[in-house]
């Protein structure tokens, strides 16, 4: 036996919560109670699909995995030939109700398939992200089903962090962020569980930030960062995008700041130095990268020139982070190269653009004033023109301009908007304009109402291709811990404590560290923090 590895995930079996619709179907209500994983010759109550009949099941929330169809006896049915044996069913999975009535073809994870059931059998199908499944009998014979069971495939990771406050919407946003990330932490940290099911380094950065804050130090994050490194020998750029290699540097800087694992950081030394030197050597006398006429900052602005300023701001941040990492790794030569490159870039002057995230990164780089950016741009625009990928960075820039309350309102409107549409996980792409006259994703399409999953989106997010569970959208989970509970890491042994209730009567929670849990309780006019003895707490006055 040439075994490669053992799957690190578990499988939970769940029953559907409701049958939304059906035609030519009898006994559909039995599938909501039948918990049979094994076919039996006993006289069980059946759900029967007549020829051409179908039913639409809702498993209650987004899951990753598939279904198991348990069939009963085929009384009185004869088959004309060996090839004709079995009853053909067409199965369509959907992250929305509307998607189950489509003929999806989005690559990476098949969503519709034809399969056969035979008497007293259990057949599995599907390996993707979904909440709804439509099963249609496309045969000439009735199809008897003893049960339809959901296979929920996931990592059995305990949620270490906690967050609870007086605003139930914020609580729902936090919990949905945690669920979204957990679903995407499969054998690797994927961008999405419907598509692309790939390790995109840009997506991985908000995922690793959220994982560190909510689940602590997890090997799947390190495994994924190492995977994209090993798949990208220098001088190539990760995922073919120079900005995504920048995210790798920033990712390691954040991971080390949270956990201080020098042994793991040392395994990145050679590649890290080579990558930083690659950028420094490609810099012209003006601090710009030679031959880089475009940049992909956010897929929502793919190919637009307004991505350039934000991309260069990230590169400056990467040089600053790289200098610190190289000094920790006892590589003073590369550290000085980073320092020189950063100084050359500090004099760059880019205009404000239509990219909200790019403008935020310019603030982080020190090129733009946070207060002015808020007054002139963010206050007039947000929560419009945000993205689920980089939206929280726009909110951070608002906070830097002393507008945390406004940032919190933007978060409520944007991520809360997805919840208003029935989301149980956060999406690859969303715009608050979609809310107008829209039907929820867990309801049947309605004439005269906007079908968000079918009709909305643009570019690579258009229509049903839009993933409704995308790991990069989980960052509000970390953002709320850092900005409301006020816990941010200066290094693995030092935290800054600057809580702000923003008018909430109370908030409380826990945050994992390399040395144990931090506990925070906030009441109007009172704050309390309990941390491991190893952790030094710097309180903002």
N, C-alpha and C positions, 0 to 999 in steps of 0.2 A: 504494500500500500504506500503510494507516494503522496502522503498528506502534505499540503502546503501550510495550512494553519487551521486553528479551531475558531469558529465564529464567536465573536465576543458579545453577540447580542442575544436577547431572549425573545420568546414568542408568547404573547398573551392572546387567549381566545376570547372574543367578545360577540355578543348577539346584537343584531340591529335594534335600534330604539323605536323606529316607526316605519310604516309603509306609506310613502307619500302618495302613490298613485298606482293603479294597475288596470289592465284590461285582459279579459279572457283568463282570469286567475281566480281560483277558489282556495280558501284556507290560508290566505297570506298572513292573517293575524297569528297563526301558529308559529311562524318563523321568528316572532318577537319573544317567544317563550321556549321554543325547542332548543335545548343546549346540547344536542347530540353531536359528539365528535366521531362516533363510530356508527356505521350503518348497522341495522339490525333487521332480523326477520320477524320481530315482534310487530304487532298491529299498531303502529304509531299513527298519530294524526298527521296527515300530509298536507302540503301545499301543492296544488296541481296547476301547471300552466298548460292551457289548451294550445293546440297548434296556432302559432301567431300571437299567443298571449304573452304578456310581459308584466313585470312589477318593478317598482323603484324603491329601494331600501335606503334608509338613512342610519348611519352608525353613530350619529350624535355629535361627533367631532372629527377633525382631520386625524388620520392615522397613516402610518407607513406599513405596507405589507400587501395583503391580498385577501382572498376569501377561500373557504373550503365548502364545496357543495356536497352534501350527503344525500344520496338518492335512495328511494325506496324500491319496492318490488314493481315489476312492470306487468301486472296481471292482464291477461288477454291480449298481449302484444306479441306479434310474431314478426320476424325480420326476414326479408326476402333473400338476403345473401349475407355472407360474412362481412362484406364491405359495408353493408347497411346497418350492421349491429350498432346499437346505441342511439341516443337521442341528442340531436344537435342543439346547443344553446349558444346564443350570442350574448357576451358579457361586455358591458361598457362601464368603466370607472369614471368618476368625476369628482373634482374638488368643489364643484357647484352643481346644483340640480340641472341647470341648463346644459352643462358640459356632457351629461349622460345622454342627451338627445343629439349630440354631435357625432361626427365621424373623425375623431381626433387623430392627428399624426404629427407629433411634435418632436419625435426622435427621443432617444435615450431610455424611455420607459413606455412599452406598449400599453395602451389604455383600452383598446377594444380587441376582442379576440373571439374566435369560435371554438367551442370545445364539445366533447361528447361525454354524456353520462351513461353508465350501464347499470343494470340492477344491483342494488345493495353495494354501492361504491362510495368512496370519498375521493374527490378530485380537487386539487388545489389550482388556483390561477391568480395571476397578478403579483407584481412586485413594484410598488410605486406609492405615491402619496394620493390619498383619496378620502372622501367622506361618504359619498353616495355611490351606489352601484345599481345599474339597470340590467335585468336578466330577461332575455326574450327567447321564447321557444321558436326556433326557425325550422322545426321538423314537422312531419305530418302526423306525429303521434304525440299524445299528452305526456308531459314530463312531471313525474312525481318527486317532490323534494321533501326529505325528512327535516333538513335544517340547512341554513346558510350561515356560516360562522366567519367572523372577521379574524384574520391573522394579523395581529399588531406586533410588528417586528421593531425592536428598539433596544438601546442600551439601558441596562438597569442601573442608572445613575441616580443617587439620592440628591435631591435639591437641597444644598447646604444652606443657602441664603434664605432669608425671610424678609418680607416687606408687607406691612399692613398700616393703613392710615384711615382717616375719617372719610375719604373720598372713594366710594366704591368703584368708580370708573378707573381711577388710578390703580386700584387693587387688581381689577380685571386686566388692565394693560400689562401690569407686572407679571401676572400669572401666565398670560398669553405669550409674553416674550419668552418666559422660561420654557413653555411647551414648544414654541416654534424652534428654539435652539435644540432642545432635546431630540425632536424629530429629525433634525438635520445631522446629528452626531451619530452616524451609522458606522460602517467599518472605517470610514474616514469622515472628516467634516465636510459634508457636501454643501453646495449652495442651495439646492432644493431637492425635495424628495419625489417630485413629479419629473422635473427637468431643471437643471442639466444633470444632476447627480454627479457632479465633477468637483474637484478641488480647485476652485478659483481663489487665488491668493488675495484678491481684493475683497471678496466675500468673507474670506477667512479672518480678516482683521477685526471686523465687528463681532464675529463669532467668538474669537479667542478672548476679546475684552469681556463679552457677556459671560462666557464660560468661567473665566477667572473669578468674576464677581459672584456668580450664582452657584456654580458647581465646583469651584476650586481647581486645583491643578489636575488636569486629566490627560492621560497619555494620548488620547485620540487627537488632541490639538497638536502635540509635538510630532506625532506620527504623520499628520497631514502637512505640517510645515516642512518636515524632512522629505516627504514625498515630492512636493513641488520643487524643492531644492534639487533633489536627485534627478528629477525629470528635466531639469533645466541647467545643463552644464554651461558654465561661462564660456564665451561672452553673451550667450542667449539671455533673453528676458523672460521672466515667468509668465506663462500663458500667452507668450508672444507680445506682451505689453510692458513697456518700460515702467509705467506707473505701478504695475503690479509687483515688480521687483522692489520698488520703494516700500510698498506695504509690508513686504517680508522683513525688511530692516526694522520698520516701526513695530511690527508684531513681536519680534524678538526683544526689542527694547521694553515694550510693555510687559511681556511675559516675565522677563528677568526682574523688572521693577516690582512685580507682584510677588514672586516666589524666590528670587535670589539663588536659583539653582546654577551655580558656577560650572559644575560638571557638564550639565546639558549645554550651557552657553559655549563651553570650550569646543564642543563638537561642531560648532558653526564658524569657528575662527577663520579657517582658510577661505571658505566661501564668502563670508561676510567681508573680509578684507579685499578679496578680489572684486566683489561687486562694487564696493565703495570706490575703489581705485578705478574701476571701469567708468563710473560716472565722472569722477574727477578728471580723468585723462581725456574724456570726451567734451570737456568744457572749454569754450572759447574765452577770449580775453574780456568779454562782456558778461560772463557768468551764465551763458546760455549753452544748451547742449547742441552740439553740431549734428545736423541732419534730422533733428526732431521738430518737424513742422506741425505735428498734430499730437494729441494725447487723448487717451480715453480715461477721463476722470470718473464719470458716472455713465452707465449704459443709457440712462435717460437722455444724455446729451451727446451720444456717440457721434464722433466726427465733427463736432462743432468747435470752432476756434476758441469759444469762451471757456474751454477746458484747460487751455494752456496756463493761465495764471495760477489756477489752483494746483495743477500738476507740479509746477515749479516751486510753489510754496511747500508742497509735500516733500520735494527733493531737498529743500533747505532744512526742513525738520529732520529728514533722514540723515543728513550730514551731521547735524547737531547730536542726534541720538547715536550715530555711528561713532563719533568722537568719544563719547562716554563709554560705549561698549568696548571700543578698542583699548582704552586706558584700563578698563577692568580686565581685559584679556592680555594685558602687558604687551601691547603692540603700539608703542608710542609713534612709530613712523607713520602708520596708517592714520592714527589719531590726528597727527599734525596735518596730513593731507586733507582730512575732513574739515579741520578747523580753517585751513586756508581757503578751501572751496566754499565753505559757509560764509566767510567774510566777503568773498567776491560776490556771492549771491545777495547779500544783505542790501546792496545798493540797487537792486532791480526795482523797477517801477512799472506795474501793470495797471490797467484800468479795472474798475469794477465791471463785472460782466453779468450776464443773465443767469449764471450758475450760482445758486445760493450756497452750495457747499464750497465751490471755488472761492467765493468771497469770504466764507468763514475761514478757510485755510490761509488766505492772505492776512486775516486778523491774527491767526496763530503764529504766522511767520514774523509778525511785527511790521508788515508793510502797510497795514491799514489800522486805523483807530477803531476799537470795538464800539464805543459810544456813537461815533459818527456813522459807522456802518449800520448800526441799528436804526438810527433816526432816518437815514437817507434811503435804506434798502429794506432791511428786515421788517420794520414796522409797517411798511407800505405793501409788503408782499406776502409774508408768511401768514397762514400755513400753506399758501399756494406755492407752486414751484419747488416743493420739497420732494425728496425721494426717500423711500424706505431704507435705501443703502446708506446714504450720507446725511439724512435729515437731522439726526441727533448732533452732528457736528455743527450744523447751523444753529441749533439750540444752545450749544456750548458757547458759540460766539456771542449770542444774546446775553448769556450769563456773564461773560467777560465785560460786557457793557452795562452791568448792573441791572439786567432786566430778566431775572429768574422767573418772576411771576408771569410775565408775558410768554416766556419760553414754555412754562408749564401749561399755559392755556393753548399754545400751538400744539403741544404734544397731545393734549386731550382731544383737540379738534381733528388732528391727523390720524393718529393711531386709534383713537376712539371712533373715528369715522368708519374704519374697517369693521370694528365690532358692531356698529349700528347696522351694517350690511350683512351681519350674520357670521362674520369671521370667527373661527376658533383657533386660527394661527395667522401670523402676519405675512403680508404678501410681498411679492417681488417688486410690484409697482402699484402705486395708488395716487389719486389726485382727489382733493376734497370736492372738486366740481362734479365728480361722479355721483355724489350723494343726491343730487337734484332729481326728483321723480324716478328714483331707482327702486327696483324690486330686490329683496334680500336674496343672497345666494342659496339660502336653504328653503326657498319657496319656488313653486312652479312659475315659469315666465308668464307675465300678464300683459295682455294687449294694451298699448299706450304707455307702458312703463319701461324704463331703461333696463336692459339686461346687461348689467355691468361686466360680467365675465365674457360675454359674447361680443359686446359692442365697444368696450372702452380699451384704451391703451394705444400705444404707437410704437413704431420701430420693432425691436425684438420682444417687446412686452405685449404686442397687439393681440386682443381677443383671448381665446382659450389657451394660447401659449403662455399667458401670464401665470406664473406659478403662485399659488395661494398659500404656500408654506415655504418661505425663503429665509435662510439663516441670517442673512445680513439685516433683516428687519427686526431682529430681536434686541437691538441695543437699548431700547427704553428700559429693559430690566436692569442693566448696569447704570444707566443715566439717573434713574430715580434713587438708587442707593447712594450714588455719589453726590447728587445735588440736593435731595431732601434730607436724607440721613446724614449727609455731609462727610462721608468717609472716602478719602482718596489716598492712594499710595504714593509716597515720595520715594520709598524703596521698600524692600521686603520687611524691614524692621521698623519703619517709620511711616506713620499715617498723619495726614492733616485732617482735623475734625472741624468742619464749618457747617453745621446744620442750618437749615432754613425751612420752617414750616410753611412759608408762603400763604399764611392765612388759615392753614389747616388746624383744627383743634388738637390733633395728635397724629403722631406717626411713630412707628417702631420697627425694628428688624434686626437681622443678623447678617454678618459678612464673613466669609471664610478667609483665613490667612494661612501662611505656611506654618504658623505656630499655634493655631487654634482659632476659635470663633471670637469675633467682636460683636457685642450686643449694644444696641442703641435704643433709648426710649426718649421721645420728645413730647412734651406737653407745652402749651402756650406759656412762655416765660420760663421754661425749665428744660434742661437737656441733661441726659445721663449717658455715659459711655463706659462700658466694661470691656477691657481687652486683655489678652495674655500678657504676662509680665515682660516677655521679650519685646513686645511692641512698644515703641515710644510714640506717644500721642502729642501732637502739636495742635493746640487749640487756637482757633482764630478768635481774636478779641472783637 
